[in-house]
């Protein structure tokens, strides 16, 4: 892995992300007349209600399923399962989570379980594998991360994050989320075989706003004046970026022997930092937004070190 390779990775993948997150931080510092908290709440609502549903519709409507591609979401699901199995007992049944509010534990758990498989995964895997890398990222998102975020993730937020589940049924909560409907409708169109190429193109155009708005919102959410991570946050970072990917690496070697590009890409997806929607998700379900944003920021920062290590291990 040459210095030029790392430089191009930095410029093409990390630089645009860092600039948008920094823009959110600068807004907090230099635009006090427009308070960050209400702006963050409104932007989160805009993303969840307007921009994310058409993006998920477009991805699920044009997903092409093959046996090789299916290994990507399967290993991604395994990574989510490993992360939950490791973090839940640490946060709920050990000294590590003692004294933390349910809202804080649930926010850290969500941030340690669900990764940025699309918005960080797409540019990273495209850089490493070319156009097929984008398909790997789409499959990891559409067939693994997204449906689990809006089902299992909602369960974590409502059942573990609040006593009594906020008084709502899990099914009713999921049915009230526009991204879930965008995802389901897209797959319905996909399976029907109906040609809706103009609609998919329009949905992609609308959904393009999701990534920059969410990156900017993450910058608004990060507690820039108190970035020191707690021990539970560091535990989530270690599980998300190192331990869970190592377990998936071992599982993939046991199942497939020599790894093909699809399996290597899946391991990299499991090793991605926290999902961009962590702060938005926490805000939507009244969890600890600061804890979610702090975990997201530390996984994103540490990812600068762990990604080259994973690329070297996987032989890219």
CORVENMO-V322209 format. One line per field, one symbol per residue. phi: phi as a letter, one per 20 degrees, with the letter a starting at -180 (. if undefined). Layout:
BEGIN
phi=???
END
This chain:
BEGIN
phi=.egffffffffedegffffffffffffgfdcffdgffffffffgffffedefgffffffffdfdebfffffffffffffffffffeegffedcbfgefnefgfffffffgfeeddefdfefffffffedngffffgffffffdcffffgecffffgfeeeebfnmlmcfffffffeeggffffffffffgffmfecgffffffffffgfgfffffffgffefffebeffeffffffffffecffffffgfffffedmffegfffffffffeffggfegffffffdleeffffffffffffffgfeffgfffffeme
END
